[in-house]
Amino acid sequence: DLLAVVLILSCLIFSVACFRDVIIIHGLLNKVANYEILAQRIRNAHQGTNVTIVPLFQELESVTALWYQLPVWVKAVEALSDPATHPDGVNIICFSQGNIICRGVLQMTKHNIHTYLSMAGPHLGQYGDTMFLKWLFPNLLKEEAYRILYTPDGQEFSVGNFWNDPFQQSLYLKGNIFLPIMNIQVKDTAVHSPDLMP
């Protein structure tokens, strides 16, 4: 009908009146299918909104070291949020481990993200008996996990990259090669955008 045509034309002319595209970044041991219901609810509530669940490092691949994953995620998010096609930016929703990835994207790039929604993100790290720790290391107690996770071999797993044992802080700062850098607990200016530096 005429109203629909006017709305579509106004969206094309005044893109700020339209909903921004949404990017969803999954969590540890998850896959795209786990977020389809959320994506559909967004599409139903905001007709015409493009929702992309990024299909990278799904399920077992998600335990890959975060320094290896991050450049791949950066490329994907940059492509999905190109300022030439999204002059008003995009919104990004990140879950669990995906939050650390999203923060890496935000800290390492001149991004075009308008709104970042963090869902259950271990921004200061993880410490505790969790499903993924028991799955990766079935006989390991959380009190002993640092002995493996703060080694070069342990840093090959994403879990090691955000493990933060509150009782082993000196080893965390020395042995964890990802989260202390992202949290600016140790200096590595190559991974921080100037506006995030203290």
C-alpha positions in Angstrom: 0.0 0.0 0.0 1.0 3.7 -0.2 2.1 3.9 3.4 4.6 1.1 3.0 6.0 2.7 -0.1 6.4 6.1 1.7 8.1 4.3 4.7 10.5 2.5 2.5 11.3 5.6 0.5 11.9 7.6 3.7 14.2 4.9 5.0 16.2 5.1 1.8 16.4 8.9 1.9 16.7 9.3 5.7 18.6 6.2 6.9 18.6 7.5 10.5 14.9 6.8 10.6 15.5 3.1 9.9 16.7 0.5 12.4 20.4 -0.2 12.4 21.6 -3.6 11.3 22.4 -6.0 14.2 25.4 -8.2 14.5 25.4 -11.1 17.0 28.6 -12.7 18.3 28.1 -16.0 20.0 29.8 -17.4 23.1 32.0 -20.3 24.0 31.0 -23.7 22.5 28.0 -22.1 20.8 26.9 -22.0 17.2 24.7 -19.8 15.0 21.6 -22.0 15.5 21.6 -21.2 19.2 20.8 -17.5 18.4 18.3 -17.9 15.6 15.3 -17.4 18.0 16.8 -14.1 19.2 17.5 -13.0 15.6 14.0 -13.8 14.6 12.5 -11.9 17.5 14.5 -8.8 16.6 13.3 -9.1 13.0 9.7 -9.5 14.1 9.9 -6.6 16.5 11.7 -4.3 14.0 10.6 -5.2 10.5 13.3 -4.8 7.9 16.2 -5.0 10.4 19.1 -7.0 9.0 20.4 -9.4 11.7 23.6 -11.3 11.2 24.8 -14.0 13.5 28.5 -14.3 12.5 29.3 -17.9 11.7 32.9 -18.0 12.9 34.7 -20.3 15.4 31.6 -22.2 16.3 31.3 -25.0 18.8 34.7 -26.7 19.4 36.5 -24.1 17.2 35.5 -21.5 19.8 38.2 -22.7 22.2 40.9 -21.5 19.8 43.2 -19.0 21.3 41.7 -15.5 21.2 44.7 -13.8 19.6 44.2 -16.2 16.7 40.5 -15.6 16.5 40.5 -11.8 16.9 41.9 -10.8 13.5 39.3 -13.0 11.8 36.5 -11.5 13.9 37.8 -8.0 13.1 37.6 -8.6 9.4 34.1 -10.0 9.7 32.8 -7.1 11.8 34.4 -4.5 9.7 32.8 -6.0 6.6 29.4 -6.1 8.3 29.7 -2.5 9.6 31.3 -0.7 6.6 30.6 3.0 7.0 30.0 3.3 3.3 26.9 1.1 3.6 26.1 1.8 7.3 26.7 5.6 7.7 24.9 5.6 11.0 26.7 2.5 12.4 25.4 -0.9 13.4 24.4 -2.4 16.8 26.3 -5.4 18.1 25.1 -8.0 20.7 27.8 -10.2 22.2 27.4 -13.2 24.5 29.9 -14.7 27.0 33.3 -15.2 25.5 32.0 -13.2 22.5 32.2 -10.1 24.6 35.9 -10.4 24.9 36.1 -10.7 21.2 33.8 -7.7 20.7 35.9 -5.6 23.1 39.0 -6.6 21.1 37.2 -5.4 17.9 36.3 -2.1 19.6 39.7 -1.6 21.1 41.8 -2.5 18.1 39.9 -0.8 15.2 38.3 2.4 14.2 34.9 0.8 14.3 31.5 1.8 13.2 29.6 0.3 16.1 26.8 2.5 17.4 25.6 0.4 20.3 27.4 -2.5 22.0 25.2 -4.8 24.2 27.2 -7.1 26.5 25.4 -10.2 27.7 27.1 -12.2 30.4 30.6 -11.1 29.4 33.6 -12.2 31.5 35.3 -8.8 31.0 37.4 -9.2 34.1 38.0 -12.8 33.5 36.6 -16.2 34.7 37.3 -18.1 37.8 35.2 -21.0 38.9 34.0 -24.5 38.1 32.1 -24.1 34.9 30.8 -26.5 32.2 33.5 -25.6 29.8 36.3 -26.0 32.3 35.0 -29.5 33.3 34.7 -30.3 29.6 38.2 -29.2 28.7 39.9 -30.5 31.8 37.7 -33.1 33.5 40.0 -33.8 36.5 41.2 -30.2 37.1 40.1 -28.2 40.1 39.6 -24.5 39.7 42.3 -23.9 42.3 44.8 -25.7 40.2 43.7 -24.5 36.7 46.3 -21.7 36.7 49.1 -24.4 36.6 47.9 -25.3 33.1 46.1 -22.2 31.8 49.0 -19.8 32.5 51.5 -21.8 30.5 52.2 -21.4 26.8 50.2 -24.6 26.1 47.3 -23.4 28.3 47.2 -20.1 26.4 46.4 -22.0 23.2 42.9 -22.3 24.6 40.5 -19.3 24.7 39.6 -20.3 28.3 43.2 -19.8 29.3 43.1 -16.3 27.6 40.4 -15.1 30.0 41.1 -17.2 33.1 41.7 -14.8 36.0 42.6 -16.6 39.2 42.2 -14.1 42.1 44.7 -16.0 44.2 47.4 -16.1 41.5 47.5 -12.5 40.2 51.2 -12.3 39.6 51.1 -15.5 37.4 47.9 -14.1 35.7 49.7 -10.9 34.7 52.8 -12.8 33.5 51.2 -16.0 32.0 48.0 -14.8 30.5 48.8 -13.2 27.2 45.4 -11.8 26.3 43.1 -10.5 29.0 45.6 -8.4 31.0 46.5 -6.7 27.8 42.9 -6.1 26.8 42.1 -4.8 30.3 45.2 -2.5 30.2 46.6 -4.2 33.3 49.9 -4.5 31.4 51.0 -2.1 28.7 50.9 -3.1 25.1 49.8 0.0 23.2 49.5 -1.9 19.9 46.1 -3.3 20.9 44.4 -0.2 22.3 42.7 2.6 20.5 43.9 6.0 21.8 40.5 6.9 23.2 40.6 3.9 25.5 44.0 4.5 27.0 44.1 5.8 30.6 
